[in-house]
Amino acid sequence: MSKKNKVLVIGAGISGLAAAKNLNDSGYDVTILEAKDRIGGRLYTDRSLGVPLEVGANWIHDNNPETNPIMKIKEELGLKTHKCSLAGSVASFEVLDKEGNKIEVTNEQLEKIEFRIGIFAYLATYLRPSTNVKELFTFVKKLGLLSFVKDEALFVLLQKIALEQAYDPDKLSLEALFEQEEFANDEAVMGGFDQIAYYFEKELHNKIILNSPIQHIDYTQDKIKVLSSNDIYEADAVIVTASLGVLKKEIIKFTPELPLKKQQSIEKLAWGTLNKVMLKFPHKFWSDKDFIVVANKESKFHAWINEEPVCKQPVIVATISGKNAKELENSSDEEVVQIALNELKAIYGNKVPKLDSYFVSKWSLDPYVFGSYSTYKAGQNNQLLRKNLSNPVNSKLFFAGEATCEKIPGYLQMALQSGLREAENIKKIYPN
């Protein structure tokens, strides 16, 4: 009987889990080394408030099982979901001014805005490729082509884009407007999104080593040597699924150094931050809409997620992205919560009861992630950089994760597909 090819997978996020399952099913000797004390990576469900709440990935985007493998898993497991719409419609949104008064935004207005912004975005892509999203909005507004809506509505739309990309509009490439597919049918998983991660874990649990942060990968010899905090491993091939944030921090040392193009990709690709403040109250005092958006430039939190339809408890989640998210990480959890409460009181007044419990995420301070997900920086070829990041090195080192996806990075299903992509690459080079 021939000896099985040995593959080490760095990271038990969804890309690492998907790659490992694929290879394990094909007869490879697979081991997953995970720095954290849990699987899932940025697919992270917290239950400290007594209900499952998503600290990281929040929704299944694109509910077509033919194009989204996560939908297939959801159907196989029989998971219940709450359907909502993050894009293409305002039906799921309530837009408020700083005093809590409703601002009317129709689907017709939204379509007109997106059409006019889209035309100028295409022109700018050819005439001035360095144009960022904020500049584009400002330019089109100056032309008077957006005068049919209130400034507050435009502000909300700009913040919505920034929030989706976990990045500031004045740094965001126009690619974000083109490549972000309009997923009209999003679904939140009831009972916890981490059930998707445990779908993989049930077949791999004896192959996952937790609490094993990687320090060094030496690929100078035929066998790759991987040094973790507690052991040394050898393998024929290694799949690196560490976050772009970890790669940027050079937490993992490589011998020899990674190729220059890969180093440049790691350095140049944009890395966003999105944080959440989860607030549980004795009762619900907000709208039944899935999302409440506040058009107040002075606010820290512009978008709120109504979690009550998903967790069946009175929970509302404040979201914040980009530089504001990083700045707020310097404050204590109690201070962050107080800011969120003050903004709720400015909108809802004495309707806001005493807070029951809370959870505050600080992804940039996570020593095994250092942020949320990759995005599009203005003035550079993001697609080429991602391609260079994904390229294998010496047919030994393979790279997966959402940041390695040339199109539509940042999404969970793309991370999953990147893991499957690299598993197939390994099977071609190291057939069993």
C-alpha positions, -999 to 999 in steps of 0.1 A, spaced: 0 0 0 14 34 -10 21 60 16 -4 88 19 6 123 10 8 144 42 -9 178 40 -9 205 68 -36 231 68 -28 263 87 -61 276 101 -95 261 109 -116 288 94 -140 278 67 -114 278 39 -91 255 59 -119 232 70 -132 229 34 -98 221 20 -91 196 48 -124 178 43 -119 176 5 -84 161 9 -94 138 38 -123 125 17 -98 118 -11 -75 97 12 -48 123 21 -32 124 56 -45 158 68 -38 178 99 -52 212 107 -33 235 130 -54 263 145 -41 291 166 -73 297 185 -91 275 210 -120 271 186 -127 264 150 -145 287 125 -121 317 123 -141 347 114 -172 325 114 -177 331 151 -210 327 170 -210 341 206 -235 327 231 -225 348 262 -258 367 261 -278 335 263 -286 335 225 -264 328 194 -251 360 179 -227 365 150 -195 383 159 -181 377 124 -199 365 93 -236 372 96 -255 360 65 -256 335 38 -253 358 7 -268 343 -25 -294 316 -15 -290 296 -48 -277 261 -39 -263 258 -75 -239 287 -70 -234 288 -32 -221 256 -15 -231 270 19 -267 268 8 -262 231 0 -248 225 36 -277 245 51 -302 223 32 -284 191 41 -284 201 78 -320 213 77 -311 247 92 -338 273 97 -330 308 84 -344 343 85 -346 359 51 -338 395 46 -324 418 19 -291 436 22 -290 449 -13 -313 458 -42 -343 468 -20 -351 492 8 -378 469 21 -356 456 50 -344 491 60 -357 519 81 -338 552 76 -339 577 105 -325 612 110 -306 621 142 -338 628 161 -353 595 151 -376 609 124 -382 586 94 -366 596 61 -384 582 31 -362 564 6 -380 544 -22 -367 516 -44 -372 539 -74 -349 565 -59 -323 539 -50 -323 525 -85 -319 560 -100 -290 567 -76 -273 534 -84 -278 539 -122 -263 574 -122 -234 565 -99 -228 534 -120 -224 554 -152 -199 578 -138 -181 550 -120 -175 532 -153 -162 565 -169 -139 572 -139 -125 537 -141 -111 546 -176 -105 583 -172 -92 584 -136 -87 549 -121 -75 563 -88 -110 578 -80 -124 566 -47 -160 560 -39 -164 592 -18 -149 614 -46 -173 598 -71 -204 605 -49 -192 641 -43 -187 647 -81 -220 633 -92 -238 653 -64 -221 685 -76 -234 679 -111 -269 680 -96 -278 645 -107 -287 634 -72 -309 663 -63 -341 642 -62 -331 627 -28 -322 642 5 -285 645 14 -293 622 44 -303 594 20 -270 598 1 -251 598 33 -268 566 43 -260 549 10 -224 559 12 -222 545 48 -239 513 37 -212 507 11 -184 515 36 -200 491 61 -202 463 35 -165 468 27 -153 474 62 -134 503 48 -136 541 45 -152 556 14 -123 580 8 -100 550 3 -123 526 -13 -118 516 -50 -147 518 -75 -141 481 -80 -162 476 -49 -192 490 -68 -188 466 -97 -177 434 -81 -201 433 -52 -229 411 -65 -264 422 -57 -275 394 -34 -312 401 -31 -320 371 -9 -298 370 21 -304 346 50 -294 346 86 -289 312 102 -311 306 133 -294 288 161 -259 300 151 -239 303 118 -212 282 134 -233 252 127 -217 254 92 -182 251 107 -192 221 128 -206 204 97 -169 200 87 -156 194 122 -176 162 127 -154 144 102 -122 162 111 -123 166 149 -95 141 154 -74 159 128 -77 194 143 -51 206 168 -62 238 186 -41 263 204 -13 259 179 -2 293 165 23 289 137 57 306 141 78 294 112 74 275 79 106 261 63 101 249 28 138 246 17 137 208 17 115 182 1 95 179 33 81 212 47 88 218 84 62 238 103 70 251 138 40 258 160 41 271 196 41 235 209 55 212 182 72 206 149 54 191 120 64 178 86 44 176 54 45 172 16 23 203 11 10 231 33 -21 252 28 -19 286 45 -53 301 53 -41 326 78 -59 360 75 -44 388 54 -40 407 87 -18 379 101 3 378 69 7 416 71 20 414 107 45 388 96 35 366 125 45 336 105 81 336 93 89 318 60 122 302 49 131 311 23 112 344 22 80 345 1 84 356 -35 85 394 -40 51 395 -58 34 377 -30 51 400 -4 39 430 -24 4 417 -25 3 411 12 16 447 18 -7 465 -7 -40 447 -4 -65 466 18 -75 450 51 -108 463 66 -123 463 101 -159 459 111 -170 456 147 -203 450 164 -218 461 197 -245 436 207 -270 449 232 -297 428 249 -327 446 265 -357 435 286 -379 442 256 -378 455 220 -384 492 214 -372 495 179 -387 489 144 -396 454 130 -373 462 101 -341 441 98 -319 471 96 -321 506 111 -299 532 94 -292 566 111 -283 595 89 -263 615 114 -227 624 105 -219 629 142 -229 594 151 -204 566 156 -229 539 147 -248 544 115 -263 510 110 -281 488 135 -291 451 130 -324 440 145 -316 404 157 -350 397 173 -363 378 142 -332 356 142 -326 349 179 -362 355 192 -348 378 219 -347 416 222 -312 421 208 -300 450 186 -265 452 172 -246 484 164 -221 482 136 -190 503 129 -163 500 102 -131 515 89 -110 540 109 -139 547 133 -140 510 143 -102 510 150 -104 542 170 -132 528 192 -111 497 200 -89 520 221 -119 525 245 -131 500 271 -161 478 264 -181 498 289 -172 531 272 -182 517 238 -215 504 251 -222 538 267 -217 555 233 -241 531 217 -267 536 244 -264 574 241 -270 572 204 -300 549 209 -314 574 235 -310 603 211 -333 584 187 -357 566 209 -356 588 241 -371 573 272 -382 542 253 -348 528 259 -349 506 290 -320 495 313 -296 473 294 -295 436 303 -262 425 288 -237 432 260 -208 419 239 -183 441 221 -161 428 192 -126 442 186 -114 423 156 -82 445 150 -70 435 184 -75 398 179 -39 384 178 -48 357 153 -68 378 129 -60 416 132 -91 427 114 -122 416 95 -118 409 58 -100 422 27 -114 449 5 -106 472 -25 -81 500 -22 -84 528 -47 -55 534 -71 -42 498 -75 -50 466 -94 -67 446 -66 -75 417 -88 -39 411 -99 -27 415 -63 -52 388 -52 -41 365 -80 -4 369 -69 -15 362 -33 -32 329 -43 -4 315 -65 13 284 -50 50 287 -41 74 259 -53 44 235 -56 47 232 -18 30 262 -3 -6 269 -12 -27 299 -1 -65 300 5 -89 324 22 -112 351 11 -83 375 4 -70 351 -23 -102 353 -43 -97 375 -74 -134 384 -75 -159 391 -47 -135 387 -17 -148 391 19 -176 366 15 -178 333 34 -187 312 3 -157 326 -15 -135 316 14 -149 281 13 -144 279 -25 -108 290 -22 -102 261 2 -117 237 -24 -96 253 -51 -63 247 -33 -73 211 -23 -78 204 -60 -44 220 -69 -27 197 -44 -44 166 -58 -31 175 -92 5 179 -80 5 152 -53 -18 124 -66 -25 96 -41 
